[in-house]
Amino acid sequence: MKIKQLIVLVLPLILVVGVVLVLAFQSGSFFNQSENSPSSLPASPEQVTPNQAVPLPSEEEIISLFFTLINERRIDEAIGMMSPEAVPDEASRQAWKTQFEAIQSINPQVIQAYNRERWTEKEHLYQVTLAVSVSSEAAKAPIPYYGWGDNPDTRWIVLEKNQEGQWQIASLATGP
């Protein structure tokens, strides 16, 4: 009998609280929001423009990304940033891959434009100072350590603009 009386008293209270909560959620007041609060309004057309151009990376950012990909062991992606002249065939691709896989870490310290007066519209030269660590197994390579080492290691990067107007690594050398 006592349980029946308790249910009769509590059930209407539960229904009232439920109705209040539903109304609070619908009005937004439960989370202290009104219908006009910024989080409940869609963005204005001025804020969202689907055809906005994304700026291309700078030449220095391209060079930095190239070495970052090697450092992160994303060798195929790094090789993909190289021009067809730098990687003309599968044998060249394999040679670059072998060399880059021997690198344990590589980090650009300084990337600077070099000899700007000789730049053309499609070719730019950069001097890059790197901190490099190469696997000890690379000591047995035809060129020990594939020529990497002697921190800081200086490399000369030629960027070449392809037909789509994008910069690619055209050359990676020990001298200009």
TIPASE-209046 format. One record per residue: residue in three letters; z, x, y of N, C-alpha, C in turn. Coordinates in steps of 0.2 Angstrom, whole numbers, padded with zeros to 4 digits, always signed. Last residue first. Example, Ala and Ser with C-alpha at 12.3 -4.5 7.8 and 13.67 -1.06 7.14 Angstrom:
! TIPASE-209046
SER+0035+0064-0011+0036+0068-0005+0039+0064+0000;ALA+0039+0066-0028+0039+0062-0022+0039+0066-0016;
//
This chain:
! TIPASE-209046
PRO-0279+0385+0122-0284+0380+0126-0291+0382+0124;GLY-0271+0386+0106-0273+0389+0112-0278+0384+0116;THR-0269+0379+0094-0264+0384+0096-0266+0387+0103;ALA-0274+0362+0094-0275+0369+0093-0269+0373+0096;LEU-0282+0348+0091-0275+0350+0091-0275+0357+0089;SER-0293+0335+0097-0291+0342+0095-0284+0344+0096;ALA-0293+0322+0100-0299+0325+0098-0298+0332+0095;ILE-0284+0308+0099-0283+0315+0098-0289+0318+0096;GLN-0291+0296+0111-0289+0298+0104-0288+0305+0104;TRP-0290+0282+0122-0290+0289+0121-0288+0290+0114;GLN-0303+0269+0123-0296+0271+0121-0296+0279+0120;GLY-0316+0264+0126-0312+0266+0132-0305+0268+0130;GLU-0324+0262+0115-0320+0256+0117-0315+0258+0123;GLN-0328+0275+0113-0333+0270+0116-0330+0264+0118;ASN-0314+0286+0117-0320+0283+0113-0324+0278+0116;LYS-0310+0300+0126-0310+0293+0126-0316+0291+0122;GLU-0299+0312+0120-0306+0310+0121-0306+0303+0121;LEU-0288+0326+0123-0289+0318+0122-0296+0317+0124;VAL-0282+0340+0115-0288+0337+0119-0288+0330+0117;ILE-0268+0349+0116-0271+0343+0114-0277+0341+0118;TRP-0261+0363+0111-0265+0361+0116-0269+0355+0113;ARG-0244+0368+0108-0250+0366+0106-0254+0363+0111;THR-0230+0379+0105-0235+0376+0110-0242+0374+0107;ASP-0214+0378+0100-0221+0379+0097-0225+0375+0103;PRO-0199+0387+0104-0203+0382+0105-0211+0383+0102;ASN-0201+0391+0087-0199+0386+0092-0197+0390+0098;ASP-0210+0395+0076-0208+0399+0082-0206+0394+0088;GLY-0222+0383+0069-0216+0386+0070-0214+0390+0076;TRP-0237+0382+0060-0232+0379+0064-0226+0383+0064;GLY-0247+0387+0052-0247+0389+0059-0241+0386+0063;TYR-0243+0383+0039-0249+0379+0043-0250+0381+0050;TYR-0235+0391+0034-0232+0386+0038-0237+0382+0042;PRO-0247+0403+0033-0240+0401+0032-0238+0396+0037;ILE-0262+0398+0027-0259+0400+0033-0252+0398+0033;PRO-0260+0393+0014-0265+0398+0015-0264+0402+0022;ALA-0243+0392+0010-0249+0389+0012-0254+0395+0014;LYS-0230+0396+0008-0235+0398+0003-0242+0395+0005;ALA-0222+0390+0017-0223+0397+0018-0229+0400+0013;ALA-0220+0377+0014-0226+0378+0017-0227+0386+0019;GLU-0207+0376+0008-0213+0377+0004-0219+0378+0007;SER-0199+0374+0019-0200+0381+0017-0205+0382+0012;SER-0206+0363+0031-0204+0364+0025-0204+0371+0023;VAL-0203+0365+0049-0208+0365+0043-0204+0366+0037;SER-0199+0359+0064-0196+0361+0058-0201+0360+0052;VAL-0201+0361+0082-0204+0359+0075-0200+0362+0070;ALA-0203+0355+0097-0198+0358+0093-0200+0356+0086;LEU-0217+0359+0109-0214+0355+0103-0208+0359+0100;THR-0226+0357+0122-0221+0361+0120-0217+0357+0115;VAL-0243+0355+0126-0237+0351+0123-0233+0357+0120;GLN-0255+0353+0138-0251+0358+0135-0245+0354+0132;TYR-0271+0344+0137-0264+0344+0138-0260+0350+0135;LEU-0286+0338+0144-0283+0344+0140-0275+0344+0142;HIS-0298+0326+0142-0293+0328+0146-0289+0333+0141;GLU-0314+0317+0143-0310+0322+0140-0305+0326+0144;LYS-0321+0308+0151-0320+0307+0144-0316+0312+0140;GLU-0323+0314+0163-0321+0306+0163-0319+0305+0156;THR-0315+0330+0162-0321+0325+0163-0319+0318+0162;TRP-0306+0343+0169-0307+0337+0165-0313+0333+0167;ARG-0305+0355+0176-0310+0355+0171-0311+0348+0167;GLU-0294+0352+0184-0301+0353+0188-0306+0353+0183;ARG-0283+0352+0176-0286+0346+0178-0293+0347+0181;ASN-0276+0361+0167-0283+0363+0169-0286+0357+0172;TYR-0266+0350+0159-0268+0357+0159-0275+0357+0162;ALA-0251+0340+0159-0258+0340+0160-0260+0348+0161;GLN-0238+0341+0147-0241+0342+0154-0248+0343+0154;ILE-0224+0338+0139-0231+0336+0139-0233+0336+0146;VAL-0210+0345+0131-0214+0344+0137-0221+0343+0136;GLN-0206+0342+0118-0201+0343+0123-0204+0342+0130;PRO-0209+0332+0104-0212+0334+0110-0206+0336+0115;ASN-0204+0336+0088-0202+0332+0094-0205+0335+0100;ILE-0203+0335+0071-0207+0337+0076-0206+0333+0082;SER-0198+0339+0054-0197+0336+0061-0201+0339+0066;GLN-0205+0344+0043-0199+0340+0042-0197+0336+0048;ILE-0222+0345+0038-0217+0345+0044-0211+0341+0043;ALA-0230+0343+0028-0225+0349+0027-0220+0349+0033;GLU-0238+0332+0032-0232+0331+0027-0228+0337+0026;PHE-0247+0339+0040-0242+0335+0043-0236+0333+0038;GLN-0255+0345+0030-0252+0349+0035-0246+0345+0038;THR-0260+0335+0022-0256+0340+0019-0252+0344+0024;LYS-0267+0328+0032-0261+0325+0029-0257+0330+0026;TRP-0277+0337+0035-0272+0335+0040-0266+0332+0037;ALA-0283+0337+0022-0281+0343+0025-0275+0342+0031;GLN-0287+0324+0021-0282+0326+0017-0279+0333+0019;ARG-0297+0323+0032-0291+0319+0032-0285+0321+0027;SER-0306+0332+0027-0302+0334+0033-0296+0330+0034;ALA-0311+0325+0016-0308+0332+0015-0304+0334+0021;GLU-0316+0314+0022-0310+0313+0018-0307+0320+0017;ASP-0322+0318+0039-0323+0316+0032-0316+0315+0028;PRO-0318+0321+0052-0325+0318+0050-0326+0316+0043;VAL-0307+0321+0062-0307+0319+0055-0313+0316+0053;ALA-0312+0325+0075-0306+0328+0072-0305+0327+0065;GLU-0322+0315+0076-0324+0322+0076-0318+0327+0074;PRO-0315+0303+0077-0319+0305+0071-0322+0312+0071;SER-0298+0307+0083-0305+0305+0084-0309+0306+0077;MET-0283+0300+0078-0287+0306+0079-0294+0303+0079;MET-0275+0290+0074-0275+0291+0081-0280+0297+0083;GLY-0274+0291+0060-0278+0286+0063-0279+0286+0071;ILE-0264+0301+0059-0271+0303+0058-0276+0297+0061;ALA-0254+0292+0061-0255+0297+0066-0262+0300+0065;GLU-0255+0284+0050-0255+0281+0056-0257+0286+0062;ASP-0252+0293+0040-0259+0290+0040-0260+0286+0047;ILE-0239+0297+0043-0244+0301+0043-0251+0298+0044;ARG-0225+0293+0046-0231+0288+0046-0237+0292+0047;ARG-0214+0301+0048-0217+0301+0041-0223+0296+0040;GLU-0209+0302+0060-0207+0296+0056-0210+0296+0049;ASN-0217+0313+0065-0209+0314+0064-0206+0308+0059;ILE-0229+0306+0066-0228+0312+0061-0221+0313+0060;LEU-0225+0297+0076-0228+0295+0070-0227+0300+0064;THR-0223+0306+0087-0217+0302+0084-0219+0299+0077;PHE-0235+0312+0089-0230+0316+0086-0224+0312+0083;PHE-0241+0300+0095-0244+0304+0089-0239+0308+0085;LEU-0233+0297+0105-0233+0292+0100-0236+0296+0094;SER-0236+0308+0114-0229+0307+0111-0229+0302+0105;ILE-0249+0304+0117-0248+0311+0113-0241+0310+0110;ILE-0247+0292+0123-0252+0292+0117-0250+0299+0113;GLU-0240+0296+0134-0237+0291+0129-0241+0291+0123;GLU-0250+0303+0141-0244+0306+0139-0240+0302+0133;GLU-0258+0293+0144-0261+0298+0140-0255+0302+0137;SER-0250+0277+0143-0253+0283+0147-0255+0288+0142;PRO-0256+0262+0136-0251+0267+0136-0254+0273+0140;LEU-0262+0248+0146-0263+0253+0140-0258+0258+0141;PRO-0253+0232+0149-0256+0239+0151-0256+0244+0145;VAL-0260+0217+0145-0255+0222+0143-0257+0229+0145;ALA-0264+0203+0156-0266+0210+0152-0260+0214+0151;GLN-0262+0186+0152-0259+0192+0156-0261+0198+0152;ASN-0265+0174+0147-0270+0179+0147-0268+0185+0151;PRO-0254+0165+0147-0256+0168+0141-0261+0173+0141;THR-0241+0165+0157-0248+0166+0158-0251+0169+0152;VAL-0227+0158+0163-0230+0159+0157-0238+0159+0158;GLN-0223+0155+0176-0219+0160+0172-0223+0162+0166;GLU-0231+0146+0180-0231+0152+0184-0228+0157+0180;PRO-0228+0135+0173-0234+0138+0171-0234+0145+0175;SER-0210+0136+0168-0215+0134+0173-0222+0137+0171;ALA-0202+0132+0153-0204+0137+0158-0210+0134+0162;PRO-0193+0116+0151-0198+0121+0149-0199+0126+0155;LEU-0175+0115+0151-0181+0114+0155-0186+0119+0152;SER-0163+0119+0146-0166+0113+0143-0173+0111+0146;SER-0158+0130+0153-0160+0131+0146-0163+0125+0143;PRO-0156+0125+0166-0162+0129+0165-0163+0130+0157;SER-0152+0107+0166-0150+0114+0166-0156+0119+0164;ASN-0154+0094+0167-0158+0098+0172-0156+0106+0171;GLU-0146+0088+0159-0153+0087+0158-0157+0092+0162;SER-0132+0100+0158-0135+0094+0160-0142+0093+0158;GLN-0120+0106+0148-0126+0107+0150-0128+0100+0153;ASN-0108+0109+0140-0108+0109+0147-0115+0110+0150;PHE-0109+0104+0128-0110+0112+0129-0110+0113+0136;PHE-0107+0091+0130-0103+0094+0125-0103+0102+0126;SER-0117+0086+0138-0111+0088+0141-0106+0091+0136;GLY-0129+0082+0133-0128+0089+0134-0122+0091+0137;SER-0130+0069+0128-0130+0070+0135-0130+0077+0137;GLN-0129+0071+0114-0135+0068+0117-0136+0069+0125;PHE-0116+0075+0113-0122+0080+0111-0128+0077+0114;ALA-0109+0064+0117-0108+0070+0121-0114+0075+0119;LEU-0112+0054+0108-0114+0053+0115-0114+0060+0119;VAL-0106+0060+0097-0114+0059+0097-0116+0058+0104;LEU-0093+0060+0101-0096+0066+0099-0104+0066+0099;VAL-0091+0046+0101-0090+0050+0107-0093+0057+0106;VAL-0093+0043+0088-0097+0040+0093-0097+0044+0099;GLY-0082+0050+0082-0089+0051+0080-0094+0049+0085;VAL-0071+0043+0088-0072+0050+0089-0079+0052+0087;VAL-0073+0030+0082-0073+0031+0089-0074+0039+0091;LEU-0071+0033+0068-0077+0030+0071-0078+0031+0078;ILE-0058+0037+0068-0063+0042+0066-0070+0040+0069;LEU-0052+0025+0072-0051+0031+0076-0056+0036+0074;PRO-0055+0017+0061-0057+0015+0067-0057+0021+0072;LEU-0047+0025+0051-0054+0024+0050-0057+0022+0057;VAL-0033+0024+0053-0037+0030+0054-0044+0029+0055;LEU-0029+0011+0049-0027+0013+0055-0032+0019+0057;VAL-0034+0009+0036-0036+0004+0040-0034+0007+0048;ILE-0028+0020+0030-0035+0020+0030-0037+0015+0035;LEU-0014+0016+0030-0016+0022+0034-0024+0022+0035;GLN-0015+0005+0022-0013+0004+0029-0015+0010+0033;LYS-0017+0011+0010-0022+0006+0012-0021+0005+0020;ILE-0006+0019+0008-0013+0023+0009-0018+0018+0012;LYS+0004+0009+0006+0004+0014+0012-0003+0017+0014;MET+0000+0004-0006+0000+0000+0000+0000+0004+0006;
//
